[in-house]
Amino acid sequence: MLLDVNVKLRRGHFDLATQMSIDDASVGLLGKSGAGKSTLLSLIAGTLQPQSGHISLNGKILFDSKKGIVMPREQRPIGAVLQTDCADIAETVRDTLQATYFRTLKQRRLFKPDYLINLLELGGILDNPVQLLSGGERQRVALARSLLKSPKLLLLDETFATIGDAYRMQLLPILKRLLDEFGLPVLYASQSVGEIIELTDQLVVLEHGQVMRSGSLRDIAKQHGVLRYLGVRQIDNILPITIRHHDFQAGCSLADSAGATLILPLRPNFAVGSQTQISIRANDIALSRAYIDGISIQNQLKGRICALIPNGESLIVQIDCGGTLLAEITPGACSSMGLGEGDIVYCLIKTHAIVYLAELDDLPYQRVISHGDGYFYLSPAGVEPLTLPAH
Ligand SMILES: Nc1ncnc2c1ncn2[C@@H]1O[C@H](COP(=O)(O)OP(=O)(O)OP(=O)(O)O)[C@@H](O)[C@H]1O
């Protein structure tokens, strides 16, 4: 077990009583504002102390109220980028990074300062005092310092929300590669699944200081009403395609996707043989038990139902058609068709319901996408707050 936490803390009127265990994988700590995410990260990092309980990392006790053990923050093998971090550092960026590097045991050093200065684009602000930097710049310095500690666990508190959209899109894939390369797990706190899902699809959902749900997004999404709880408004299928032919007379383009042929809106600007991606809304897919002759709908993809996922008043049907498709239908349609897992269905998709992703502007809001590999992801763009159910 990487991290084992069972802590209690009363903070003003807020009661936190969190119990969670995390193995080697990175985990997203998801919860609305005030759920206790920052408090929990501070307890793990050691900037706050629980009133009771224990915290251990790789079997090493960081805190144990019964045994009277409190390991100070500096000694914890944790790199934490907390919201208020670095705000009071009078040293320059260069000095603080050098000092952190030299404090880390030689044999444990994973990163060199120059590498991180380059990666996080800190070159232009090296001689500036940290406390005079902008919020986003300070978070980048805090991230560099955390990595220079060569930690066993990285705690990030909405770090990418502060850093800014353009930079985040650039930094996230690099950070993900870096973490994978060094096997460094992250506990990433955020109000947005879209943001977390860029790093990991393992979630711990926190509400009122307690763990409400945990598991993979895919498993959590199968629980009743959770997609809506996660703030998801639209479910889309994103499919990779290879353009095969343009039929000017029929007014359509033909493409292969995961072994199936799709009939798409005519786009001769995509060269035959070129690869691109299309998007199909889950609620633009109708289902039929049999192939239908004499219908204007051009695409009828045969597949097998893998899962039926309740989603508020609708039902998400996950279908394996070679790749995975998500179709959204009403529970009434499902029961009148008598659909169940394992059944064969045809996915009916109108040509003009298919959108070339390259032609879409920024995604307007957070939405689940099925990447055709059997997993759900949330689109990173248009991050919006969670919509919480009424209690
Ligand atoms: N210094 C403090 N003294 C008293 N109560 C506090 C203090 N800091 C936070 N709280 C309370 O603890 C609760 C949890 O706050 P916390 O910052 O951990 O939530 P959060 O999930 O990180 O929220 P956000 O996403 O908005 O950062 C809130 O109700 C807040 O009012």
The ligand as a MOL file (V3000), in Angstrom:
LIG
                    3D

  0  0  0     0  0            999 V3000
M  V30 BEGIN CTAB
M  V30 COUNTS 31 33 0 0 0
M  V30 BEGIN ATOM
M  V30 1 N -8.1750 27.9490 8.3540 0
M  V30 2 C -9.4280 27.4810 8.4480 0
M  V30 3 N -10.1460 27.6410 9.5620 0
M  V30 4 C -11.3950 27.1690 9.6760 0
M  V30 5 N -12.0180 26.4910 8.6810 0
M  V30 6 C -11.3550 26.3090 7.5330 0
M  V30 7 C -10.0230 26.7880 7.3470 0
M  V30 8 N -9.6280 26.4540 6.1190 0
M  V30 9 C -10.6590 25.7930 5.5440 0
M  V30 10 N -11.6810 25.7040 6.3990 0
M  V30 11 C -12.9720 25.0530 6.1290 0
M  V30 12 O -12.7470 23.6990 5.7970 0
M  V30 13 C -13.6440 23.2940 4.7910 0
M  V30 14 C -12.8920 22.5590 3.7020 0
M  V30 15 O -12.0340 23.4810 3.0520 0
M  V30 16 P -11.0030 23.0060 1.9450 0
M  V30 17 O -10.2090 24.1970 1.5490 0
M  V30 18 O -10.2650 21.8040 2.4190 0
M  V30 19 O -12.0000 22.5480 0.7600 0
M  V30 20 P -11.6410 22.2530 -0.7620 0
M  V30 21 O -12.3950 21.0240 -1.1170 0
M  V30 22 O -10.1730 22.2210 -0.9850 0
M  V30 23 O -12.2760 23.4980 -1.4960 0
M  V30 24 P -11.7480 24.2870 -2.8350 0
M  V30 25 O -11.9620 23.3480 -3.9720 0
M  V30 26 O -12.6790 25.4600 -2.9030 0
M  V30 27 O -10.3290 24.6570 -2.6280 0
M  V30 28 C -14.3660 24.5220 4.2920 0
M  V30 29 O -15.6850 24.4590 4.7710 0
M  V30 30 C -13.6230 25.6640 4.9020 0
M  V30 31 O -14.4940 26.6820 5.2780 0
M  V30 END ATOM
M  V30 BEGIN BOND
M  V30 1 1 1 2
M  V30 2 1 2 3
M  V30 3 2 2 7
M  V30 4 2 3 4
M  V30 5 1 4 5
M  V30 6 2 5 6
M  V30 7 1 6 7
M  V30 8 1 6 10
M  V30 9 1 7 8
M  V30 10 2 8 9
M  V30 11 1 9 10
M  V30 12 1 10 11
M  V30 13 1 11 12
M  V30 14 1 11 30
M  V30 15 1 12 13
M  V30 16 1 13 14
M  V30 17 1 13 28
M  V30 18 1 14 15
M  V30 19 1 15 16
M  V30 20 2 16 17
M  V30 21 1 16 18
M  V30 22 1 16 19
M  V30 23 1 19 20
M  V30 24 2 20 21
M  V30 25 1 20 22
M  V30 26 1 20 23
M  V30 27 1 23 24
M  V30 28 2 24 25
M  V30 29 1 24 26
M  V30 30 1 24 27
M  V30 31 1 28 29
M  V30 32 1 28 30
M  V30 33 1 30 31
M  V30 END BOND
M  V30 END CTAB
M  END
